């Protein structure tokens, strides 16, 4: 009995000690729970102080588990104070970037809480920001934004109260991002379903100066499902899908780019008082490789190569409407390159599998012909508008291979002189064999001529030109070509043969350019540019004028 009584007393004493310890622990935990929220509220409140009152941060729910180092915050609102910003503008101290963000969920894992409190260093395993809506406002006043790197502003704000931030990974998941200039109501672009992964994120005095980092991370990956850009011309819709940037390869890939006309061919033509080109462009599997990061901060796009996996370019013009009288002088491709709003320098642009179609409706035939190039491969070298690069090499070279009407091989080389006051260029090329009747899809609607028989063995041209004319030489080898000239029968709505003009044409034309015992004729070409028509119109008209000389017809 005595043993049981002593045992019972010891047990009671232990229970009291245990209960006292538990009570003390509960008290400590309760005190910490109370204090940690005040501490976090204080730290968040300091955002207003350390950004000079520029931002206010509000949230609805915050939980912290210091044992595991996890922090969960819900419904965060980050709002810039416009009055404070305007005051900073007057003092020329305003940042180049303002951010307004609504964040449903922010989760931080693996934070070393004591180190953050004692040494002002935040170290953790990961930060995850889910489903945010972010508006980025660009300030082009008070700073020279052509050479300004906005990451410096961000780093100064983050490090104003902390000595270091080191996170294994920072994730932005399924966000919607809008970027616009402060002075503009319309967004520069809007990104849907944007995800960002920053690996080995380090922000301290050394990391800020490390040019190999992207947004202070060793590796960065940015993906956007769809990008919307506004179109001032309501005739088109621009669609960009599946954009991905990876810093490890310094590469940007685009799944699809489309310029889509909103109107049908007939409605588009009727929407203008004069004839206009209607564009329908499609590009797929686009890759911009080896991008210069420092160039981006300077508003320059510098890259080793731009590769387009598959593409289609369709142009339609209705000549039933009068041609516009606006001069096209100074609008050659190389001249337009000089007028881009950003500096550009790409060593080469490669089109692997492309299709090109020019479709033209002729008022006299009331039908449309199609000039088509299939199986197109093209390389454009030295695509630049930078003065320094042009001083070293002012030749932009296009190498072009294709099939004309999916039948005849085409091989051409175009050299455009960059920043040349006269827009000088040279072009030479060869078109391979094709039987003459295969050209009828072109010649019937566009030229009111039918190729009855014959063979074109080869056409070679070598031209040089300026913004006012083109000249050079042309040789076309052909055999036994016979044609019929046509007219539109308004009653039967079809093209009929014009008997007397056809007889005269076949009587006076040269049916072959391979005379027995003789050499083929080479003709000299000179064509004065029609000033309100395009660069490609000048090339085509120059070639066509040489063909007409060769066959002996006006």
C-alpha positions as CSV (number, residue, x, y, z in Angstrom):
1,X,0.0,0.0,0.0
2,X,2.8,2.4,0.8
3,X,4.4,1.6,-2.5
4,X,1.1,2.3,-4.3
5,X,0.7,5.6,-2.4
6,X,4.2,6.8,-3.2
7,X,3.7,5.8,-6.8
8,X,0.5,7.7,-7.0
9,X,2.1,10.8,-5.5
10,X,5.0,10.6,-8.0
11,X,2.6,10.3,-10.8
12,X,0.6,13.3,-9.6
13,X,3.8,15.4,-9.3
14,X,4.8,14.3,-12.8
15,X,1.4,15.3,-14.1
16,X,1.7,18.7,-12.5
17,X,5.1,19.2,-14.0
18,X,3.8,18.0,-17.4
19,X,0.8,20.2,-17.2
20,X,2.9,23.2,-16.2
21,X,5.2,22.6,-19.2
22,X,2.3,22.2,-21.6
23,X,0.7,25.4,-20.2
24,X,4.0,27.3,-20.6
25,X,4.4,25.9,-24.1
26,X,0.8,27.0,-25.0
27,X,1.5,30.4,-23.6
28,X,4.7,30.7,-25.7
29,X,3.0,29.5,-28.9
30,X,0.1,31.9,-28.3
31,X,2.5,34.8,-27.7
32,X,4.4,33.9,-30.9
33,X,1.2,33.5,-32.9
34,X,0.2,37.0,-31.7
35,X,3.6,38.5,-32.2
36,X,4.4,36.9,-35.6
37,X,1.3,38.4,-37.2
38,X,2.1,41.8,-35.8
39,X,5.7,41.3,-37.0
40,X,4.6,40.3,-40.5
41,X,2.0,43.1,-40.6
42,X,4.8,45.5,-39.6
43,X,7.1,44.1,-42.3
44,X,4.4,44.4,-44.9
45,X,3.6,47.9,-43.7
46,X,7.2,48.8,-44.2
47,X,6.7,48.3,-48.0
48,X,5.1,51.8,-47.9
49,X,8.1,53.2,-46.1
50,X,10.8,51.6,-48.2
51,X,9.2,52.5,-51.5
52,X,8.7,56.1,-50.3
53,X,5.0,55.5,-49.9
54,X,4.7,54.4,-53.6
55,X,3.0,51.1,-52.9
56,X,0.3,49.8,-50.5
57,X,-0.2,46.1,-49.9
58,X,-3.4,44.6,-48.6
59,X,-4.3,41.0,-47.9
60,X,-7.2,39.1,-46.4
61,X,-5.7,36.0,-44.8
62,X,-2.2,35.1,-43.6
63,X,-0.9,31.9,-42.0
64,X,2.7,31.1,-40.9
65,X,4.1,27.8,-39.8
66,X,7.5,28.6,-38.4
67,X,8.4,25.0,-37.8
68,X,8.2,24.1,-41.5
69,X,9.0,27.6,-42.6
70,X,5.8,28.0,-44.7
71,X,3.9,31.2,-45.3
72,X,0.5,31.4,-47.0
73,X,-1.1,34.7,-47.9
74,X,-4.5,35.0,-49.7
75,X,-6.0,37.8,-51.8
76,X,-3.1,40.2,-52.0
77,X,-3.5,43.6,-53.6
78,X,-0.4,45.7,-54.6
79,X,-1.4,49.2,-55.6
80,X,0.8,52.1,-56.6
81,X,-0.1,55.6,-55.2
82,X,-0.4,57.9,-58.2
83,X,-0.1,61.0,-56.0
84,X,3.3,59.8,-54.6
85,X,4.4,58.8,-58.1
86,X,3.6,62.3,-59.5
87,X,5.6,63.9,-56.8
88,X,8.5,61.6,-57.6
89,X,8.2,62.5,-61.2
90,X,8.6,66.2,-60.4
91,X,11.7,65.3,-58.4
92,X,13.0,63.1,-61.3
93,X,13.1,60.1,-59.0
94,X,10.2,58.1,-60.4
95,X,10.9,54.4,-61.3
96,X,10.7,53.3,-64.9
97,X,8.2,50.6,-64.1
98,X,5.1,50.6,-61.9
99,X,3.3,47.4,-61.0
100,X,-0.4,46.8,-60.0
101,X,-1.1,43.2,-59.0
102,X,-4.0,41.2,-57.7
103,X,-2.7,37.8,-56.3
104,X,-5.3,35.2,-55.1
105,X,-2.6,33.0,-53.5
106,X,1.1,33.4,-52.5
107,X,2.8,30.5,-50.9
108,X,6.4,30.5,-49.5
109,X,8.0,27.2,-48.5
110,X,11.2,26.4,-46.6
111,X,11.8,29.9,-45.3
112,X,14.5,30.1,-42.6
113,X,12.6,32.4,-40.2
114,X,15.2,33.2,-37.6
115,X,17.8,34.1,-40.2
116,X,15.3,36.5,-41.8
117,X,14.7,38.2,-38.5
118,X,18.3,38.4,-37.3
119,X,20.4,39.0,-40.4
120,X,17.8,40.5,-42.8
121,X,18.5,37.6,-45.2
122,X,15.6,35.7,-46.7
123,X,16.5,32.2,-47.7
124,X,13.9,29.6,-48.8
125,X,13.0,26.7,-51.0
126,X,10.3,28.1,-53.2
127,X,7.8,30.9,-53.8
128,X,4.6,30.2,-55.7
129,X,2.3,32.9,-57.0
130,X,-0.9,31.5,-58.4
131,X,-3.5,33.0,-60.8
132,X,-2.4,36.6,-60.5
133,X,-3.5,39.5,-62.6
134,X,-0.6,41.9,-63.2
135,X,-0.5,45.3,-64.9
136,X,2.9,46.7,-65.8
137,X,3.0,50.4,-66.5
138,X,6.1,51.7,-68.4
139,X,7.3,55.2,-67.5
140,X,9.2,56.8,-70.4
141,X,9.7,60.1,-68.6
142,X,12.5,61.2,-66.3
143,X,14.9,58.4,-67.5
144,X,16.6,57.6,-70.7
145,X,14.7,54.4,-71.3
146,X,16.7,53.5,-74.4
147,X,19.6,52.6,-72.1
148,X,17.8,52.1,-68.8
149,X,17.6,48.6,-67.2
150,X,14.4,48.5,-65.0
151,X,15.8,45.6,-63.0
152,X,18.0,48.1,-61.2
153,X,14.9,49.9,-59.8
154,X,13.4,46.6,-58.6
155,X,16.6,45.6,-56.9
156,X,17.0,48.9,-55.1
157,X,13.5,48.6,-53.8
158,X,13.9,45.0,-52.6
159,X,17.3,45.5,-51.1
160,X,16.5,48.8,-49.3
161,X,15.6,46.8,-46.1
162,X,17.2,43.4,-46.8
163,X,20.8,42.4,-47.4
164,X,20.0,39.3,-49.4
165,X,17.2,37.2,-50.9
166,X,18.0,33.7,-52.0
167,X,15.2,31.3,-53.2
168,X,15.7,28.0,-55.0
169,X,12.8,28.6,-57.3
170,X,10.2,31.3,-57.9
171,X,7.1,30.4,-59.8
172,X,4.4,32.5,-61.4
173,X,1.5,30.2,-62.4
174,X,-1.3,30.9,-64.8
175,X,-1.2,34.7,-64.7
176,X,-2.7,37.3,-67.0
177,X,-0.2,40.1,-67.7
178,X,-1.0,43.5,-69.4
179,X,1.8,45.9,-70.4
180,X,1.1,49.5,-71.4
181,X,2.6,52.9,-71.5
182,X,1.4,55.2,-68.7
183,X,0.3,57.8,-71.2
184,X,-1.7,55.3,-73.3
185,X,-5.1,53.8,-72.5
186,X,-4.7,50.9,-74.8
187,X,-2.4,48.0,-73.8
188,X,0.8,47.5,-75.7
189,X,0.1,43.8,-75.4
190,X,-1.8,41.4,-73.1
191,X,-0.5,37.9,-72.2
192,X,-2.9,35.1,-71.3
193,X,-1.9,32.1,-69.1
194,X,1.6,33.4,-68.5
195,X,3.9,31.1,-66.4
196,X,7.4,32.0,-65.2
197,X,9.9,29.8,-63.5
198,X,13.0,31.5,-62.0
199,X,15.6,28.9,-60.8
200,X,18.3,29.8,-58.3
201,X,17.0,33.3,-57.6
202,X,19.6,35.4,-55.8
203,X,19.3,39.0,-55.1
204,X,22.2,40.8,-53.4
205,X,24.8,43.4,-54.3
206,X,26.8,40.8,-56.4
207,X,23.8,39.3,-58.2
208,X,22.6,42.7,-59.4
209,X,25.9,43.2,-61.3
210,X,25.9,39.7,-62.8
211,X,24.9,40.2,-66.5
212,X,24.5,36.4,-67.0
213,X,21.4,36.4,-64.8
214,X,17.8,37.0,-66.0
215,X,15.6,38.8,-63.4
216,X,18.3,37.8,-60.8
217,X,18.0,34.1,-61.6
218,X,20.5,31.7,-63.0
219,X,17.9,30.2,-65.3
220,X,14.6,31.6,-66.4
221,X,11.7,30.1,-68.4
222,X,8.7,32.1,-69.5
223,X,5.7,30.7,-71.3
224,X,2.6,32.5,-72.6
225,X,-0.3,30.6,-74.1
226,X,-1.6,33.5,-76.1
227,X,-0.5,37.1,-76.8
228,X,-2.9,39.8,-77.9
229,X,-1.6,42.9,-79.6
230,X,-4.0,45.7,-80.6
231,X,-4.5,46.5,-84.3
232,X,-5.2,50.1,-85.2
233,X,-6.3,48.7,-88.6
234,X,-9.7,47.0,-87.9
235,X,-9.3,45.0,-91.1
236,X,-7.0,42.4,-89.4
237,X,-6.7,40.3,-86.3
238,X,-3.3,39.4,-85.0
239,X,-2.9,36.1,-83.2
240,X,0.2,34.8,-81.5
241,X,0.3,31.5,-79.6
242,X,2.6,29.5,-77.4
243,X,5.5,31.8,-76.7
244,X,8.4,30.4,-74.7
245,X,11.6,32.0,-73.6
246,X,14.5,30.0,-72.1
247,X,17.5,31.8,-70.7
248,X,19.7,28.7,-70.8
249,X,19.6,28.8,-74.6
250,X,18.8,32.5,-74.9
251,X,16.1,31.4,-77.3
252,X,12.5,32.5,-77.9
253,X,10.1,30.2,-79.6
254,X,6.6,31.0,-81.0
255,X,4.2,28.2,-81.8
256,X,2.1,30.2,-84.2
257,X,1.8,33.7,-85.6
258,X,-1.2,34.7,-87.8
259,X,-2.3,37.9,-89.5
260,X,-5.9,37.2,-90.2
261,X,-8.1,39.4,-92.4
262,X,-11.5,40.1,-90.8
263,X,-13.2,40.6,-94.2
264,X,-13.6,38.4,-97.2
265,X,-11.7,39.2,-100.4
266,X,-14.8,40.9,-101.9
267,X,-15.7,42.8,-98.8
268,X,-12.1,43.9,-98.2
269,X,-11.8,45.3,-101.8
270,X,-15.1,47.1,-101.4
271,X,-14.0,48.7,-98.1
272,X,-11.5,51.0,-99.9
273,X,-12.1,53.5,-102.8
274,X,-8.9,52.2,-104.4
275,X,-7.3,48.8,-104.8
276,X,-5.3,47.6,-101.8
277,X,-3.4,44.5,-101.0
278,X,-5.2,42.1,-98.6
279,X,-2.7,40.0,-96.5
280,X,-3.3,36.6,-95.0
281,X,-0.1,35.4,-93.3
282,X,0.6,32.3,-91.3
283,X,3.9,31.3,-89.6
284,X,4.5,28.3,-87.4
285,X,7.4,26.9,-85.3
286,X,9.3,30.2,-85.1
287,X,12.6,30.3,-83.2
288,X,14.8,33.3,-82.4
289,X,18.2,31.9,-81.3
290,X,21.1,33.3,-79.2
291,X,19.4,36.5,-78.2
292,X,21.5,39.2,-76.7
293,X,20.1,40.0,-73.2
294,X,21.9,43.3,-72.8
295,X,20.5,44.4,-76.2
296,X,16.9,44.0,-75.0
297,X,17.4,46.6,-72.3
298,X,18.7,49.0,-74.9
299,X,15.6,48.4,-77.1
300,X,17.7,46.3,-79.6
301,X,16.8,42.9,-80.9
302,X,20.1,41.2,-81.5
303,X,20.2,37.5,-82.3
304,X,22.2,34.9,-84.3
305,X,19.3,33.6,-86.3
306,X,15.5,33.6,-86.8
307,X,14.2,30.2,-88.1
308,X,10.6,29.7,-89.4
309,X,9.6,26.1,-89.6
310,X,6.5,26.5,-91.9
311,X,4.8,29.6,-93.3
312,X,2.2,30.8,-95.8
313,X,2.0,34.3,-97.4
314,X,-1.1,35.1,-99.4
315,X,-1.7,38.5,-101.0
316,X,-4.9,39.5,-102.9
317,X,-5.6,42.6,-105.0
318,X,-8.7,43.5,-106.9
319,X,-7.8,45.6,-110.0
320,X,-11.5,46.4,-110.6
321,X,-10.9,49.3,-108.4
322,X,-8.5,52.2,-109.4
323,X,-5.0,52.0,-108.2
324,X,-4.1,54.5,-105.4
325,X,-1.9,57.4,-106.4
326,X,0.3,57.5,-103.3
327,X,4.0,57.3,-104.2
328,X,5.8,54.2,-103.1
329,X,9.2,55.8,-103.4
330,X,11.3,55.1,-100.4
331,X,9.3,52.1,-99.4
332,X,11.5,49.2,-100.7
333,X,12.0,46.4,-98.1
334,X,15.5,47.6,-97.2
335,X,14.2,51.1,-96.8
336,X,11.3,50.1,-94.6
337,X,13.8,48.2,-92.4
338,X,15.6,51.4,-91.6
339,X,12.3,52.9,-90.3
340,X,11.6,50.2,-87.7
341,X,11.0,51.7,-84.2
342,X,13.6,49.3,-82.7
343,X,17.2,48.6,-83.6
344,X,17.4,45.1,-85.2
345,X,20.4,42.9,-86.0
346,X,19.9,39.3,-87.0
347,X,22.6,37.4,-88.7
348,X,20.2,35.3,-90.8
349,X,16.5,34.6,-91.2
350,X,15.6,31.2,-92.5
351,X,12.3,30.0,-94.1
352,X,12.3,26.2,-94.3
353,X,8.9,25.3,-95.8
354,X,6.9,28.2,-97.2
355,X,4.1,28.9,-99.6
356,X,3.7,32.3,-101.4
357,X,0.6,33.3,-103.4
358,X,-0.2,36.5,-105.2
359,X,-3.8,36.5,-106.4
360,X,-5.0,39.3,-108.7
361,X,-8.5,39.9,-110.0
362,X,-8.5,41.5,-113.5
363,X,-11.5,43.7,-114.3
364,X,-11.4,42.9,-118.0
365,X,-11.6,39.1,-117.4
366,X,-13.7,39.5,-114.2
367,X,-11.6,36.6,-112.8
368,X,-8.5,36.1,-110.7
369,X,-5.2,34.5,-111.5
370,X,-2.7,33.1,-109.0
371,X,1.0,33.4,-109.1
372,X,2.1,30.6,-106.7
373,X,5.5,29.5,-105.3
374,X,5.6,26.2,-103.5
375,X,8.3,24.4,-101.6
376,X,9.9,27.7,-100.8
377,X,13.2,27.8,-98.9
378,X,14.8,31.2,-98.4
379,X,17.6,32.6,-96.4
380,X,18.0,36.4,-95.7
381,X,21.5,37.3,-94.4
382,X,22.5,40.5,-92.5
383,X,19.1,41.8,-91.5
384,X,20.0,45.0,-89.6
385,X,19.2,48.7,-89.4
386,X,22.1,49.5,-87.0
387,X,24.5,52.1,-88.3
388,X,27.5,50.4,-86.8
389,X,26.6,47.0,-88.4
390,X,25.8,48.6,-91.8
391,X,29.2,50.5,-91.8
392,X,30.8,47.0,-91.7
393,X,28.5,45.3,-94.2
394,X,25.7,47.1,-96.1
395,X,24.6,44.1,-98.2
396,X,21.4,42.3,-97.2
397,X,21.3,39.1,-99.2
398,X,18.2,37.0,-100.0
399,X,18.7,33.5,-101.4
400,X,15.5,32.0,-102.8
401,X,14.6,28.6,-104.1
402,X,11.0,27.4,-105.0
403,X,8.7,25.9,-107.6
404,X,6.7,28.2,-109.8
405,X,3.1,26.9,-110.0
406,X,4.4,23.7,-108.3
407,X,6.2,22.8,-111.6
408,X,9.2,24.9,-112.6
409,X,12.2,25.3,-110.3
410,X,13.1,28.9,-109.4
411,X,16.5,30.0,-108.1
412,X,17.1,33.7,-107.4
413,X,19.5,36.0,-105.5
414,X,18.6,39.5,-104.4
415,X,21.1,41.9,-102.9
416,X,19.7,45.1,-101.2
417,X,22.1,47.9,-100.2
418,X,21.2,49.0,-96.7
419,X,20.9,52.7,-95.9
420,X,21.5,53.6,-99.5
421,X,19.9,56.9,-100.5
422,X,18.8,55.6,-103.9
423,X,17.6,52.2,-102.7
424,X,19.9,50.3,-105.0
425,X,19.6,46.6,-105.4
426,X,20.6,43.8,-107.8
427,X,18.6,40.6,-108.6
428,X,19.5,37.6,-110.7
429,X,17.7,34.3,-111.1
430,X,16.8,31.4,-113.2
431,X,13.4,29.7,-113.9
432,X,13.6,26.1,-115.1
433,X,11.6,24.2,-117.7
434,X,7.8,24.3,-117.9
435,X,5.4,23.5,-120.7
436,X,3.6,26.6,-121.9
437,X,0.0,25.4,-121.2
438,X,0.8,25.1,-117.5
439,X,1.0,28.9,-117.4
440,X,-2.6,29.3,-118.3
441,X,-3.9,29.7,-114.7
442,X,-1.8,32.9,-114.8
443,X,-2.1,34.1,-118.4
444,X,-5.9,33.5,-118.9
445,X,-7.3,35.7,-116.1
446,X,-4.4,38.2,-115.7
447,X,-3.3,38.6,-119.4
448,X,-6.3,37.4,-121.4
449,X,-4.0,35.0,-123.3
450,X,-4.1,31.3,-123.6
451,X,-1.0,29.3,-124.2
452,X,-2.0,26.6,-126.8
453,X,1.2,24.7,-127.0
454,X,5.0,25.0,-126.6
455,X,7.8,24.6,-124.1
456,X,9.8,27.1,-122.0
457,X,13.2,25.6,-121.4
458,X,14.8,28.3,-119.3
459,X,14.6,31.9,-118.4
460,X,17.5,33.8,-116.9
461,X,17.5,37.5,-115.8
462,X,20.2,39.7,-114.3
463,X,18.9,43.2,-113.2
464,X,20.1,46.1,-111.2
465,X,17.8,48.9,-110.0
466,X,17.2,52.0,-107.9
467,X,14.0,53.5,-106.5
468,X,13.2,54.9,-110.0
469,X,14.1,52.2,-112.6
470,X,15.6,48.8,-113.3
471,X,17.8,47.6,-116.1
472,X,19.8,44.6,-117.2
473,X,19.6,41.6,-119.4
474,X,17.2,38.7,-120.0
475,X,17.4,35.4,-121.9
476,X,14.5,33.1,-122.4
477,X,14.8,29.8,-124.2
478,X,11.5,28.4,-125.6
479,X,10.2,26.3,-128.4
480,X,7.1,26.2,-130.7
481,X,5.0,28.5,-128.5
482,X,1.5,29.2,-129.9
483,X,-1.1,31.5,-128.1
484,X,-4.7,32.6,-128.4
485,X,-5.8,36.1,-127.3
486,X,-9.1,36.2,-125.4
487,X,-12.0,38.5,-124.6
488,X,-14.8,38.4,-122.0
489,X,-18.2,37.3,-123.4
490,X,-20.6,39.3,-121.2
491,X,-23.6,37.2,-122.1
492,X,-22.1,33.7,-121.7
493,X,-19.8,34.9,-118.8
494,X,-16.8,33.2,-120.3
495,X,-13.6,34.0,-122.2
496,X,-13.7,33.5,-125.9
497,X,-11.0,33.5,-128.5
498,X,-10.4,36.7,-130.5
499,X,-9.8,35.3,-134.0
500,X,-8.1,38.1,-135.9
501,X,-5.9,39.4,-133.0
502,X,-4.9,35.7,-132.4
503,X,-3.9,35.3,-136.1
504,X,-1.9,38.5,-136.1
505,X,-0.2,37.6,-132.8
506,X,0.9,34.2,-134.1
507,X,1.9,35.7,-137.4
508,X,4.3,38.3,-136.0
509,X,5.6,36.6,-132.8
510,X,8.8,34.6,-132.6
511,X,7.7,31.0,-131.9
512,X,11.1,29.8,-130.7
513,X,14.3,31.2,-129.4
514,X,16.4,28.2,-130.4
515,X,16.9,28.8,-134.1
516,X,18.7,26.1,-136.0
517,X,22.4,26.9,-136.3
518,X,22.0,30.1,-134.3
519,X,22.4,31.3,-130.8
520,X,19.5,32.3,-128.5
521,X,18.6,36.0,-128.3
522,X,19.5,38.0,-125.2
523,X,17.6,41.2,-124.8
524,X,18.5,44.4,-122.9
525,X,15.9,45.5,-120.4
526,X,15.1,49.0,-119.1
527,X,11.9,49.7,-117.2
528,X,11.0,53.0,-115.5
529,X,9.3,52.3,-112.2
530,X,5.6,53.2,-111.8
531,X,6.1,55.3,-108.7
532,X,2.9,54.4,-107.0
533,X,3.6,50.7,-107.3
534,X,5.7,48.3,-105.2
535,X,9.3,47.0,-105.3
536,X,8.1,43.6,-106.5
537,X,5.9,45.2,-109.2
538,X,9.1,46.8,-110.6
539,X,10.9,43.5,-110.7
540,X,8.0,41.7,-112.3
541,X,7.4,44.4,-114.9
542,X,11.1,44.5,-115.8
543,X,11.1,40.8,-116.4
544,X,7.9,40.9,-118.4
545,X,9.1,43.7,-120.6
546,X,12.1,41.5,-121.4
547,X,9.9,38.5,-122.2
548,X,7.8,40.7,-124.6
549,X,10.9,41.8,-126.4
550,X,12.1,38.2,-126.7
551,X,8.9,36.9,-128.3
552,X,8.6,40.1,-130.5
553,X,5.3,41.3,-129.1
554,X,4.1,44.6,-127.6
